[in-house]
Amino acid sequence: MVQKEEDHLKRKKVKNMPKFGKRSKERLKGVDAKLVNVLNELIKIMDVTIIEGLRSEERQKELLAKGATKVKYSKHMEGKAVDLAPYPIDWENRDGFHYMGGMVRGIGKQLGVKIRWGGDWDSDGDVKDNGFDDLVHVELRD
C-alpha cells in the first residue's frame, strides 16, 4: 500500500512540474544545445516562456529601427541567446525577472556553462550598476 501511495505522489509531482509549451519549444529551435540544456533545467524549477531565440539579420535590423534593441549584431543571430520571461508574464514584476536571472546563472554554473543575463551584464552580482536592463535576455558568455 505504501509503495502505491509513493508512486501516485511521484506521478502527481511530475504532472505539476512546469514544462515548455509548444510555442516555447518552437522558439528554442536553432538555439545552442548548451543554452537549451540550461533552460531545460530551469523549467523544472520555475515556469517560464521563451519569447525569442534564433533571430535573423532582418529581424535584428527591424528591432534596431524600432528601438527595441541597441545593437546591430546580437548573439541571437548565432543562436547563442534567448529572451524569456517568468510565466505568466508580468512586466512590472522585476523581482520575478531577477529570480529567473539568478536561477539561470546558477544552473549554468552547475552545468559548466557560462551565462550572461541582461539584468547584470558584467555578472558582478550588483544589478544597480547595469547601464541597460534587458531582464528577458540570457546569452552564452565567451
Secondary structure as GFF3:
##gff-version 3
##sequence-region A 1 142
A	DSSP	alpha_helix	2	16	.	.	.	ID=ss1
A	DSSP	alpha_helix	22	27	.	.	.	ID=ss2
A	DSSP	alpha_helix	33	42	.	.	.	ID=ss3
A	DSSP	beta_strand	48	52	.	.	.	ID=ss4
A	DSSP	alpha_helix	57	66	.	.	.	ID=ss5
A	DSSP	three_ten_helix	75	78	.	.	.	ID=ss6
A	DSSP	beta_strand	81	86	.	.	.	ID=ss7
A	DSSP	alpha_helix	94	111	.	.	.	ID=ss8
A	DSSP	beta_strand	115	117	.	.	.	ID=ss9
A	DSSP	three_ten_helix	127	129	.	.	.	ID=ss10
A	DSSP	beta_strand	137	140	.	.	.	ID=ss11
###
